Amino acid sequence: MSDFDLDRWVARSGALDLSDIDWDAVPASPVPAEAVRVLRYMQDIESHTIVYVRQLLATRAIDDPEVATFLACWFHEETFHGLALDRFLAAAGCPLGPRPSARSDVGLVTRLEELAMGLVSRAWPDFVAVHMTWGAINELTTLTGYRRLSAIAGHPVLTELLARIIRDESRHFFFYYKQAERRLANPRAARVARFIIERFWAPVGSGVQPADELRFLAATLLGGPEGEAAARKVDDTIRRLPGMEGLPLLGAWVERETPGATPPMHNHRVLDCKAA
């Protein structure tokens, strides 16, 4: 991989261009019920980015000029991903209802975890290596999930919309990956990062969405031979980072949490959102 040109990316960064998306054509093609459920999950996670930013503000990640600049643009782009998915669901006749709980309404465990993360960050100079590696994993799993959903749902407007989101997510992943690659060149940082990721990493949305929704998403997108191949590709890519060789990651999580899962979208049942 070549180096990430941050200045060039910042100059081009912005809200997702939706000007030529044909929203009126969305109802002309069926949207599988399972795809709607996955899209609702993804929309909520994209819109949850503001909470992740709040957590990062308490760490030394914001002391690095490159990381701070990236995070500002990353937050802006991710926010518009959530708005775009919201608009697609509304056009499909499946608008999002009120969120069950406010994003600021987090439990005691989450607040303690945030406090611990801030303390570890201040005590350990190489903390950003963990954040960059964690971010690379999450961005790669996210764009992989979008690719799988696009292939499975087979909806022409959704395919075009997700292609644009995937382009953004690919650039986000590239930044995280190159930062992780550089920072993990320090063997001590790599050892600690691996220890933390191996014991605490879980797919994007863990702790935000119910566990059953996360398992459904994994079974839908990563079940069956094609889904398993996509998970292996994620793992193989992350394992090329220094110190991450043989790291049990997405494939191991799917096997543990959704044993014997098969993709539930084979019948392309269409959800009647008005009746749901």
Secondary structure by P-SEA (a helix, b strand, c coil): ccccaaaaaaaaccccccccccccccccccccaaaaaaaaaaaaaaaaaaaaaaaaccccccccaaaaaaaaaaaaaaaaaaaaaaaaaaaacccccccccccccccaaaaaaaaaaaaaaaaccaaaaaaaaaaaaaaaaaaaaaaaaaaaaccaaaaaaaaaaaaaaaaaaaaaaaaaaaaaccaaaaaaaaaaaaccccccccccccaaaaaaaaaaccccaaaaaaaaaaaaaaaacccccccccaaaaaaacccccccccccccccccccc
